[in-house]
Amino acid sequence: MGLGAGADVLHLITAAVDDRSARGVAAAVSRLVTTGALPAGSRLPTVRDVARELGISPTTVSEAWRSLARAGAIQTRGRSGTFVLTPPVPRQRLRYARVTTRPATLPRDFSTGVPDHDLLPHLAEPMRRVGDARLTTSYLDDPVLPALEAVLRERFPFEPERLTVVDGALDAVDRITANTVRFGDHVLVENPAFPPMLDLLDQVGAVVVGVPVDGHGMRPDALADALDAHRPVALYLQPRAHNPTGGSMTADRAATLAIVLGEHPSVLVVEDDHAGDIASAPPVSLGSWLPDNTVHILSFSKSHGPDLRLAAVGGPAAVINPVTDRRLLGPGWSSRLLQAVLVDLLTDPETVAGIAAARAEYARRREAMLAALSARGVTATAADGINLWMEVADQQVAMLSLAAHGVAVAPGAPFMVTPLSTDHVRITVGLVREGFDELADLLAAAAGAETKASGRRADAHPRGWR
């Protein structure tokens, strides 16, 4: 039996609101529904009553009610009033759609965030060496090949209680989020952050809070403030080759963050080590200090091939077991044939040497591009991985300027949880093989910077880009 719409319900709702924006009011009501304080069937107070008690506009409350109705959390029944339902997943436009919407005809596309295919290992020999049909005949074997689990445990930055393999890093983030985050929960992420992860959190109705980063990872002071202010259920971060800035968390920074998080033991840390073996920085994880509260995801897409669709996810059994149990009712397991290929790739000396060479080549490309941009007065970061994060005077002007010369880059806005002090664009510098000076001329012109090295304006037409 639901609650009536009397003064008790009104007080319950207004006492739960700590953010008087429309989204804040909606999140507060959603949390009450999730915890059972407002069970299904409860009648909500009128918009005017809630607005009066909170001292806000009825329009703001109406917007919150509409948001909850779109999410399926409440339903208006005409003159009978508005009642609580069970909230399904909301549907919103994806930020990632705006990142991937780009002219398909531009000859130099540095917007994609994908690795250079020529630096990926060839799969013909590993497939030939695997060639064991027994890997494809059983529904009953363990989800993870024992040989792969042994290799993965050796590579993990801490000893996880449980470990499994899923279909890529985002699949891991999706499955962990589904078991951790409910509509209206607060979660912390880096600002800027990876747009598909923001899409995913938006889809489950999370209240996303961005935490500033610097070259060594998430800032401890900002994390402490966010933890105290928002009481989040989870923290999402990228320990190496942060996309888009390229920063990597140091061991000292990780230790400091672990101290801060130690005061909030209910927060689950989800680490997405998406760059894997092409990252120049050594592996590091908060799990070394907080193993009972950390899930670490190790991806092989950037290093060994996106279409392998494999990522390892390890952490406390209380988090990993529900993931493996739920998969039994869907895909069951990730292809054991591909798992066997990955074992071969991770243990074959020639492939290991090839990955090391790819890592060095990506570092050369980053350093060359950063040096060329610095010489032209452009502010950019690309300490690790395959992406470069460049300041521009105006994002749209910069993208149009580059498109006029056949160059595509990704807009910076979809990466930002809250606006930064300047506009940015992201360039997949890992795909820039040569012509660094010529491209730097174009990028400097698009950024609105002066060309220092040559003594001429950066908007002069660069040679070789016609």
N, C-alpha and C positions, 0 to 999 in steps of 0.2 A: 504494500500500500504506500503510495507516494505521499509526500508532505503537502499540506495546504499552502496557500499563498499568503499566509499571515505575516505578522510582524517578525516572528522567529526566522522565517526564510529570508526576509528582507535583511535582517541583521546578519544572518549567516553569510549572505552574499557580500554585503558591503564591508564586513570585517575581513573578508578574504582578499579584497582588492588592494593591491599595493602599487598598481600602475593604472592611473585613471584614463588612459587612452582606450580607444575602442578595443584594440587587441588585448590590452591588459585586462579589461573587464571580461572579455570572452575567455581568456586564459584562466582567470580566477574561477569562473563558473564551471569551466571544463574540469579543473582540478577537483572541484567539489563533487562533480559527477563521477570522476574516476575513483575517488576515495570512498564513494558511497554516501557521503554526507548529503548529497542531493540524489536520491535514487530515482530510477525510471518511474515516471508517473507524477513526479513532484510538479506542482504548479508554481510558476515563477511570478514574482511581483510585476506590477505594470512598469512600463518604461519610465513613466513620469515619477513613480515612487522611488525607483532606483536612482534616477537622475537627481532627484531632490536630496536624497540621503547622502549621495556622493558629492554633491555640489558641482555637477557637470551638466552639459547640455543633453536634453533628451535625444538629440540627433546622434550623439556619441553612443548612448546606450542602444539606440535602434541599430546602429552599425554593428555593435557587438552582437546583438541578437541575430542580425542577418548572417553574420559570420558563423555563429553557432548553428543556425538553421541550415546553411549550405553544407556544413560539416556533418549534418545529421544528428547533432547533439540535442537539439530542441525542435519542437514543432508548434506552430501557432494554429489554434483551432477556432478562429473567428472570435465571437463574443465569449466563448468558453474560457479563453485565455491561452497562455503559452506553457507547454509542458516539456519535461525532460525526457529524452529518448536515449538510446545507446549510440554514442558517436562513432560512425565509421570514419574511414580515412578521407580527409578533404581533398579536393581536386583544385590545383592552382597551376598557373602557367609556369613552366620550367625556366629557370634562369639559364640552364645549359643550352636551351634552344637558341638563346640570343648569342651565345658564344659560337655555336656551330653554324649559325646563319651567316654565310660569307659568299662573295662571288666565286662561283665554281670555275671561272675561266682565267683567274689570275695565275700567271705562270710560276710565281714564287710564293707558295703558300706556307707561311711560318705561323699560322694560327692554330695548328691542330693539336699540339702537345703530344705527338706520337714520336716514337724513336725512329732513327734512320734505319731503313730496312737492310741496307748494306752492312750495318754493324751488328745485325742479329745472327746467331749461329744457324747454319744450315741443318735441316732436320732429316735429310734423306738417310744419312748414315746411322743416326740414332734410331730411326724407325726400322731400318734394316736389322740393326743389332738386337732390338727388342723382339720383334717378330714372333711373339709367343701367343698363340691363339687361346691358351688357357686363361689369359687375362680378360677375355671377352665373353666367357661362358657362364659365369656364376652371378646370381643375385645375393649370395649368402656370405661372401667374403667381407673382411673388414673394409670400411670406407676408405681407409688410407693404406697403401701398400706398406708393409713393415720396413722394407728397404728405404722408402722415401721418408717415413717418419723418423728413422734413425739419422738420416742425413739432415733433415730439417731441425731436429733437436740439437744437433751439433752446431748449427748455424744460428740458432735463436739467441737473442741477447740476454735472456734469462731463462731459467728452467720453468716451463709452463706446467701446470698441473694436468691439463688436457690439451691436445692438439688435434686439429683436423684440417682437411683440405676442401676448399670451396672453389666456385667458378669465378675467380678474380677478386681483386681488393674491394670493389664496390659491392659485389655480392656478399662479401663478409660484413661490410659496414651495414648493409641493408638488413641482414639476418640478426646481427647483434642489436641494431636499433629496434627492430620489431619486438625483441624480448626485453628491452630496457626502457624505451621512451614511450610515454603516453601523451595523448592530446593535452596541451597546456603545460607540460613539463618544461622547465628551463634547461637548456644545454649550452655549454660553452664551446666555442670554436675559435680558431685563429682568425684574425682580421688583418689582411685578406685571407680567404679560404677557397677551397676547390669547389666550383659552382655545382657539380652534380651532388656533392655531399649536402650542400645547402638545399638543393631541390628535394633530396630525400627527407631531410629534417622538416622542411615545409610540408611535405606530403603527409607526415604523421602528425602534423599540428603542433610541433615543438615551438617553444619560444626561444629563438636563437640569439645568443649574446656573443658579440665579437670581442675578443681579447687581443690587444696590440702585441705585435711581435717585433723583435729586432734580429740582428744577424746571428744570434745564438739560440733563437727559439722564442717561445712565449715569455713575456715579461713577468717575473714573479710578483712584482708589486701590483700590476694590473690583474693578475690572476687572483691574488688574495682579495682585492676589492670586489671582483666579480663573484667569488665564492660567498663572501659575506652578504652581498647585496641580493643575490638571486637564488641561493640554495638549489643549485642545479643537481640533476640526477646523473649527468655524464659530461665528460670533457673529451672533445675530439681534437687530435693534433697529428701533425706529420713530423716525425722525428728527424728525417733526413730529406735533403733536396726539396724543401718546401715549395709546393706549387701554389702561387706563381713566383715567389721571391728568390728561391734557390737557397735559402738559409738552412743550416743544419744545427740541431740541438747538441750542445757540448755536454760532456759528462758532468762538469761542474754545474751547468744550468739545470740538468736533469735532477741532480741531487738537491738543488735549491727548490725546484718545483715540487719534489717529493716531500720536502719538509712542509711546504705550504699546504699541500693536499693532505698531509697527515692529520691536519686539524679537521678534515671533512671526510671521514672514512666511508661515507655512503656514496661518494661520487665514483662512478666507473670511468676509468681512463681508457679510451680507444685510440690506439696508435696505428696510423696507416703509413707503413714504410713502402710507399708505392714505387720508389726508384730502385730499391733492391740493390743488385750487384753492380749497377752502373753508377751508384753514388760513390763519391770520393771520400766522404766522411765515414769514419768507422761506425758500426751499428751501436746504437744506444737506446735504452728503454727505461721508462719509469718503473717497469716491472722489476728491475734490479733492486729497487727500494720498496716497491708496493706490489708484490706479486699477487696478492689476494684481490687487488682492485684494478689490475691492468690487463687489457686484451691487446695483443700485438698482432698486426697483420703484415705478413711478408709477401710481397707480390713479385712475380717473375715476368710480368708483361713487358716492362720496359727493357729488361735485360735479355730475355730469352725468346720473347715473341708474344704479342697481344693475343693471338689466336690459340695459344696453349690454354687460356682461360683458367689458370691455376693460381691460387694464393693460399698460403698457410695461415691459419689463425689459431693462436694459442693463448691460454690464460686460465683463470680459475674454472674448475669443473662446473660450478653453479651457473656460469655464463655459457660455456662451450657445450655442455651436455644438451641443453634445450635446442641449440642449433643443430647438432647432429640428429637428435630425435625427430625434429620437425622435417629435416631433409629426407628421412626415411619415408615420409608420406608424400614426397614430391619426387625430385630427381634421384634420391637414394644416395648417390655418391658421384663424385667427379670421375670422369673416365679413367679407369685404371691403366688403359693403354697409354694415355697422355701422361699419367703419373710415372709410368715406367720410362717414358721418353725423358721426362724431367730428371729422374734419377740418373739416367745416362749423361744428360747435359751437365749436371752438377758434379759428376765424378770423372768425366772424361778429361784427361790432361790437356788435350788440344783445344777443347771447347773452353775450359777454364782459362787458358791463355788467351783465347780469342775474346772472351768477355773482359779480361784485364786490358787488352788492347783497345777495346771499345770504350771502356771507362777513361783511359788516357786520352783518346781522341776527342771524346766529349769535353774533357777538361781543356784540351787545346783550343777547341772552338769557342768555349766560353771565355777563356782568357784573351783570345785574339779579338773577340767582339767587344769585350769590356774595355780593352786597351784602346781600340779604335774610337769607341764612343767617348771615353774619358778625354782623349785628345781633342775632341770636338765640344767639350763642355757639357756633355749629356750625363745626367744622373741615372744610373742603372745598377741593378744587382743581379748576380748570377753566380753565386759561390759554388753551386753544386747542381747536379741533375742536367736537364735538357732545356730549361726555360730561363728567359731573361725578363726582368720586370723593369720597365723604363718609364720615367716620369715624362709627361708631356703637358704642354700648356692647355690643350683641349683635346679630349679623346676623339671626338668625332672628326675634328679637323685633321688630326694626325692620321686617322685611318683613311680618310678620303685622299689625303696627300699621298700616302703610300700606295693606295689602290690605283691612283693615276699613273704610277710607275710600275704597275704589275705586281705589287707586293701586298700580301694579306697578313694581318696580325690580329690577335684577339683583343677585344675591348677589355679594359680593366674593371669597369663598373660591376659586371656580374660576379666578380671575385670578392667584392666588398660587402661585408655585413652592415657596416656603417661607413659613410664616406670618409676617405682619407683627406689630408690637407691639399693634395694635388691629384690631378688625373694621371692615369697610367695606361699602358698597353702591355700585353704579354707577347713575347716573341719566342718561338720555339727555336732557340739558338742551336740546338743539337742537329737541326737540319741544314744549317749554314756551313757548307763545306769549303767555300773559297769566296774571294771577292769581298773581304771584310771591310776594306776601306771604302769601296764603292757603296756597299750597303749602309755603312755608318754615315756617309754623306746624306743618304736618303732619310735615315732615321733621325739624324740631327735636324734636318730641315723640317721633318714632321713634328719633332718635339718642340721646335721653336728656339733652338739653341744656336749660338754663334760657333762657327768653325774656327777653332784656335790654331790648329796645326798649319793650315794653309793660308791663313790671313784673309780668307774671303767669306762672304756670307754663306751660311749653311744651305740657303735656299737656291744657291746657284745650281745649275743642272749638273749632276754628277756624271762623270765619264762612265761609259760602258752600260748605262741603264736607260736605254732609249726604247 
